[in-house]
C-alpha cells in the first residue's frame, strides 16, 4: 500500500482551513482523515485541526488488528461523534469560535477493504482503469435538490450556494454520519479530497490524472496545479492511496 498527500491554500485565501492526517496503523492498515473547516478566518482552521486530531487519537486508542467489521464501523462512528462533541464544546466556550464546524471524510483501509465515513461535502472516490466512482454522498443543499429532481448534476456544479452544506462536525450537539464499504482490487486507488479540488475538476478529469499520470507520486501535485490554473478560490487538499 502506497499513499501521497498534499494541501494548499489555493489562489485566493491566505489561510489554509483544511487539515488532514495519514497514518499506518500496522503493515496492512492505513488511516486517512481529511477535514475542511468553516466559520471564518478565526475558527475554520481550529475546527478542522481539532477534528482531525481528536478523530485520529480516538481511532488509535480503540483500534486493534483483529477488529471485526461491525466493531470497526462502531469505532469510526464513535471517533466522529467524539470529534463532533469536542468541536461543538469549544464553539460554545469561546465567542470567537461560535458557529465553527468542519466537514470530515475518513477511510480505514485494511488490506483491500476500505471503510469510509463522511460528514459534509468532502469526498472519497474509488478509481481504477475502468472508471471513477464517488463513494460518498455530499451532504449539501444542491445534492438534495438533485435528488428531488430540481437540478441536474451538471447544473449543480455551478449553482449559487453550492457550498452550503447540510451536515457538519461541530455545529450541532448530535452528529449524523454516513458509512460506506468498498472492496479494492490490486492497483486500485482511493482518493480523498476537499471541495476545493472537486469544485475545480470533474470526475473524468480526476480519473484521467490518476490513471494516466506518469508518476503516482506527483499526482496530488498535478491535481493541485490544475485547480490553481483555474483560480482555486478555496483550499485544495487530496490524499491518494494505491493498494
C-alpha positions as CSV (number, residue, x, y, z in Angstrom):
1,X,0.0,0.0,0.0
2,X,1.3,3.4,-1.0
3,X,0.0,6.9,-0.3
4,X,0.6,10.5,-1.1
5,X,-1.0,13.7,0.1
6,X,-0.9,17.5,-0.4
7,X,-2.7,20.6,0.9
8,X,-2.5,24.2,-0.3
9,X,-4.4,27.4,0.5
10,X,-5.3,27.9,-3.2
11,X,-5.1,31.1,-5.2
12,X,-7.4,33.4,-3.1
13,X,-7.3,32.5,0.6
14,X,-4.3,33.3,2.7
15,X,-5.1,30.8,5.4
16,X,-5.5,27.0,4.8
17,X,-8.5,25.8,6.8
18,X,-8.2,22.3,5.5
19,X,-6.5,19.7,7.8
20,X,-5.6,16.1,7.2
21,X,-3.6,13.2,8.6
22,X,-2.4,9.8,7.2
23,X,-1.0,7.1,9.4
24,X,-0.1,3.5,9.0
25,X,-1.6,1.6,12.0
26,X,0.2,-1.6,11.0
27,X,1.7,-3.2,7.9
28,X,-1.8,-3.8,6.4
29,X,-3.8,-0.9,7.9
30,X,-3.9,2.7,6.9
31,X,-5.9,5.5,8.4
32,X,-6.7,8.7,6.4
33,X,-8.7,11.6,7.6
34,X,-9.4,15.0,5.9
35,X,-11.4,18.0,7.2
36,X,-12.4,21.2,5.6
37,X,-13.1,23.9,8.2
38,X,-15.7,26.6,8.2
39,X,-16.7,29.5,10.4
40,X,-14.5,32.4,9.3
41,X,-10.8,33.2,9.5
42,X,-10.7,32.9,13.2
43,X,-12.2,29.5,13.6
44,X,-12.3,27.4,10.5
45,X,-8.8,26.1,10.9
46,X,-9.4,25.4,14.6
47,X,-12.4,23.3,13.8
48,X,-10.7,21.2,11.1
49,X,-7.4,20.7,13.0
50,X,-9.2,19.8,16.2
51,X,-11.5,17.3,14.5
52,X,-8.6,15.6,12.7
53,X,-6.6,15.4,16.0
54,X,-9.5,14.1,18.1
55,X,-10.7,11.6,15.4
56,X,-7.2,10.3,14.9
57,X,-6.3,9.9,18.5
58,X,-9.6,8.1,19.3
59,X,-9.1,5.6,16.4
60,X,-5.5,4.9,17.7
61,X,-6.9,4.4,21.2
62,X,-9.6,1.9,20.2
63,X,-8.2,0.1,17.2
64,X,-6.6,-3.3,17.3
65,X,-5.6,-5.6,14.4
66,X,-8.3,-8.3,14.9
67,X,-11.2,-5.8,14.9
68,X,-14.2,-7.2,13.0
69,X,-16.2,-5.1,10.6
70,X,-19.1,-4.3,12.9
71,X,-16.6,-3.1,15.6
72,X,-14.7,-1.1,13.0
73,X,-17.9,0.7,12.0
74,X,-18.7,1.5,15.6
75,X,-15.2,2.7,16.2
76,X,-15.3,5.1,13.2
77,X,-18.7,6.4,14.2
78,X,-17.6,6.8,17.8
79,X,-14.5,8.8,16.8
80,X,-16.6,11.1,14.6
81,X,-19.0,11.7,17.5
82,X,-16.1,12.5,19.8
83,X,-14.7,14.9,17.3
84,X,-18.2,16.5,17.0
85,X,-18.6,16.8,20.7
86,X,-15.1,18.4,21.1
87,X,-15.6,21.0,18.3
88,X,-19.1,21.8,19.4
89,X,-18.0,22.2,23.1
90,X,-15.2,24.6,22.0
91,X,-17.6,26.6,19.9
92,X,-19.8,27.2,22.9
93,X,-17.0,28.1,25.3
94,X,-15.3,30.8,23.2
95,X,-17.1,33.6,21.5
96,X,-14.5,33.7,18.6
97,X,-15.3,30.1,17.8
98,X,-19.1,30.5,17.8
99,X,-20.6,28.7,14.7
100,X,-17.4,26.9,13.7
101,X,-17.6,23.5,12.1
102,X,-15.9,21.2,9.6
103,X,-16.5,18.5,7.1
104,X,-15.0,15.1,7.7
105,X,-14.1,12.3,5.4
106,X,-12.0,9.4,6.6
107,X,-11.0,6.0,5.4
108,X,-9.8,2.9,7.3
109,X,-8.1,0.7,4.8
110,X,-7.3,-2.9,5.9
111,X,-5.7,-4.8,3.1
112,X,-8.1,-4.2,0.2
113,X,-11.1,-3.4,2.3
114,X,-11.9,0.2,2.8
115,X,-14.4,1.6,5.3
116,X,-15.3,5.3,4.7
117,X,-17.1,7.7,6.9
118,X,-18.2,11.2,5.9
119,X,-20.0,14.3,7.1
120,X,-20.4,17.3,4.7
121,X,-19.1,17.6,1.1
122,X,-15.5,16.4,1.3
123,X,-15.4,13.3,-0.9
124,X,-14.0,9.8,-1.3
125,X,-13.5,8.3,-4.8
126,X,-12.6,4.8,-5.9
127,X,-10.5,4.9,-9.1
128,X,-9.3,2.2,-11.4
129,X,-8.6,1.8,-15.2
130,X,-12.3,1.2,-15.9
131,X,-13.6,4.3,-14.2
132,X,-14.1,6.5,-11.2
133,X,-16.8,6.1,-8.6
134,X,-17.8,8.7,-5.9
135,X,-18.2,6.5,-2.8
136,X,-19.5,9.3,-0.5
137,X,-22.7,11.4,-0.9
138,X,-22.4,15.1,-0.4
139,X,-24.5,16.5,2.5
140,X,-25.3,19.7,0.7
141,X,-28.2,21.8,-0.5
142,X,-27.5,21.2,-4.1
143,X,-27.3,17.4,-3.6
144,X,-30.7,17.5,-2.0
145,X,-32.0,19.5,-5.0
146,X,-30.5,16.9,-7.4
147,X,-32.1,14.1,-5.6
148,X,-35.5,15.8,-5.7
149,X,-35.1,16.4,-9.4
150,X,-34.9,20.2,-9.1
151,X,-31.4,20.3,-10.5
152,X,-29.4,18.3,-13.0
153,X,-25.9,17.1,-11.8
154,X,-24.4,19.4,-14.5
155,X,-26.3,22.5,-13.3
156,X,-25.5,21.6,-9.7
157,X,-21.8,22.1,-10.4
158,X,-22.2,25.9,-10.9
159,X,-25.4,26.5,-8.9
160,X,-25.2,29.5,-6.5
161,X,-24.9,28.4,-2.9
162,X,-23.3,25.2,-4.0
163,X,-21.1,25.2,-0.9
164,X,-24.0,25.3,1.6
165,X,-23.7,22.0,3.5
166,X,-26.5,20.4,5.5
167,X,-24.3,18.4,7.9
168,X,-21.0,19.3,9.6
169,X,-18.9,18.3,12.5
170,X,-19.3,20.6,15.5
171,X,-22.3,22.7,14.5
172,X,-24.9,20.6,16.4
173,X,-24.7,18.6,19.6
174,X,-25.8,15.4,17.8
175,X,-23.9,14.1,14.7
176,X,-25.3,12.0,11.8
177,X,-22.6,10.4,9.7
178,X,-22.6,8.0,6.7
179,X,-20.6,4.8,6.4
180,X,-19.6,3.1,3.2
181,X,-17.7,-0.2,2.5
182,X,-15.7,-0.8,-0.6
183,X,-13.5,-3.7,-1.8
184,X,-10.4,-2.5,-3.7
185,X,-8.6,-4.7,-6.2
186,X,-4.8,-4.7,-6.5
187,X,-3.7,-1.5,-8.2
188,X,-6.9,0.4,-7.4
189,X,-6.7,3.9,-5.9
190,X,-8.7,5.7,-3.2
191,X,-8.8,9.5,-3.4
192,X,-10.0,11.7,-0.5
193,X,-10.3,15.4,-1.3
194,X,-11.9,18.6,-0.1
195,X,-14.3,20.5,-2.3
196,X,-11.5,22.9,-3.3
197,X,-10.5,20.1,-5.7
198,X,-13.8,18.6,-6.6
199,X,-15.3,22.0,-7.5
200,X,-12.4,22.7,-9.9
201,X,-12.3,19.3,-11.7
202,X,-15.0,17.0,-12.9
203,X,-14.8,13.2,-12.2
204,X,-13.4,12.3,-15.6
205,X,-10.6,14.8,-15.3
206,X,-9.7,13.4,-12.0
207,X,-9.8,9.9,-13.4
208,X,-7.5,10.8,-16.3
209,X,-4.9,12.3,-14.0
210,X,-4.9,9.4,-11.5
211,X,-4.9,6.6,-14.1
212,X,-2.8,8.1,-16.9
213,X,-0.4,10.2,-14.9
214,X,3.2,9.2,-15.4
215,X,4.1,9.1,-11.7
216,X,1.6,8.5,-8.9
217,X,4.0,10.4,-6.5
218,X,3.3,13.5,-8.5
219,X,-0.5,13.0,-8.9
220,X,-1.6,15.2,-5.9
221,X,0.7,18.0,-7.2
222,X,-0.8,17.7,-10.7
223,X,-4.3,17.9,-9.3
224,X,-3.4,20.9,-7.3
225,X,-1.7,22.6,-10.3
226,X,-4.9,22.1,-12.4
227,X,-7.1,23.5,-9.6
228,X,-4.8,26.5,-9.3
229,X,-4.7,27.1,-13.0
230,X,-8.5,27.5,-12.8
231,X,-8.3,30.0,-10.0
232,X,-8.7,27.7,-6.9
233,X,-10.8,30.1,-4.8
234,X,-10.8,27.6,-1.9
235,X,-8.2,25.5,-0.1
236,X,-7.2,22.3,-2.0
237,X,-6.4,19.0,-0.2
238,X,-6.0,15.5,-1.5
239,X,-5.0,12.1,-0.2
240,X,-4.3,9.4,-2.8
241,X,-3.9,5.7,-1.7
242,X,-3.0,2.8,-4.0
243,X,-3.3,-0.7,-2.8
